[in-house]
Amino acid sequence: MTTIQSRRLLEDLISELVEGLDLSSSHAPQVGLHASGVEFDLPVETVLMAGPHGHALYSDLPSTITRSLFDRPIGRLRLNIATQAVEVLP
């Protein structure tokens, strides 16, 4: 992603991180362990922009490896995703 316009909304970035995880116990018998949560600490490039429905926070992983003084500063996204027991009603 090289331009600000091609960045994702922060909520879309977080949704994709959650969708990439399988915290269900469906693999627990095969592997022998069960993850109850995952902690992320990722570098992100973030910008606040006005959109058609108001201001929105756009964020994505850095687009380049090399940095210069002309680039926007890199921020950090610290996110802890955990499972919670849910009662299933018939």
C-alpha positions in Angstrom: 0.0 0.0 0.0 1.8 3.1 -1.1 -0.8 5.9 -0.9 -3.0 7.1 1.9 -6.1 6.5 -0.2 -5.2 2.8 -0.6 -5.0 2.3 3.2 -7.5 0.3 5.1 -9.8 1.6 7.9 -8.3 0.7 11.3 -11.4 -1.4 12.0 -10.8 -3.4 8.8 -7.2 -4.1 9.7 -8.2 -5.4 13.1 -11.0 -7.5 11.6 -8.5 -9.1 9.2 -6.2 -9.9 12.1 -9.0 -11.6 14.0 -10.2 -13.5 11.0 -6.7 -14.8 10.4 -6.8 -16.5 13.9 -8.5 -19.7 14.8 -8.9 -19.5 18.5 -11.6 -22.2 18.5 -10.9 -25.5 20.2 -11.5 -27.4 17.0 -7.7 -28.1 16.6 -7.0 -28.7 20.2 -7.3 -32.5 20.2 -4.8 -32.7 17.2 -2.2 -30.3 18.5 -2.6 -30.8 22.3 -3.0 -27.2 23.2 -5.6 -24.5 23.2 -4.9 -20.8 22.7 -7.0 -18.5 24.9 -5.7 -15.3 23.3 -3.1 -13.6 21.1 -1.2 -10.4 21.6 -0.1 -8.2 18.7 2.5 -5.4 18.8 2.7 -4.3 15.2 4.3 -1.2 13.4 1.6 0.8 11.6 1.3 3.9 9.5 -1.8 5.8 10.6 -3.6 8.9 9.3 -6.8 10.6 10.3 -8.8 11.6 7.2 -12.2 13.2 6.5 -14.5 11.0 4.6 -18.1 11.0 3.4 -19.4 9.9 6.8 -17.1 12.0 9.0 -13.5 11.5 10.1 -12.0 8.0 10.0 -8.7 6.5 11.1 -6.9 4.8 8.3 -4.1 2.4 9.2 -1.9 -0.3 7.7 1.4 -2.1 8.0 4.3 0.0 6.8 4.5 0.1 3.0 8.3 0.2 2.8 11.2 -1.3 4.7 13.6 1.6 4.3 12.7 4.8 5.9 13.7 8.4 5.3 13.1 11.7 7.1 10.3 12.5 4.6 8.2 9.5 5.7 5.4 9.7 8.2 6.4 8.4 11.7 5.6 4.8 12.4 3.2 4.1 15.2 2.5 0.9 17.1 -0.7 -1.1 17.3 -0.8 -3.0 20.5 -3.8 -5.4 20.6 -4.8 -8.2 22.9 -7.4 -10.6 21.5 -8.8 -13.1 24.0 -11.5 -15.8 23.9 -14.4 -15.7 26.3 -16.6 -18.6 27.4 -20.1 -18.3 25.9 -23.2 -20.2 26.9 -25.0 -21.7 23.9 -28.7 -21.8 24.3 -30.8 -24.4 22.4 
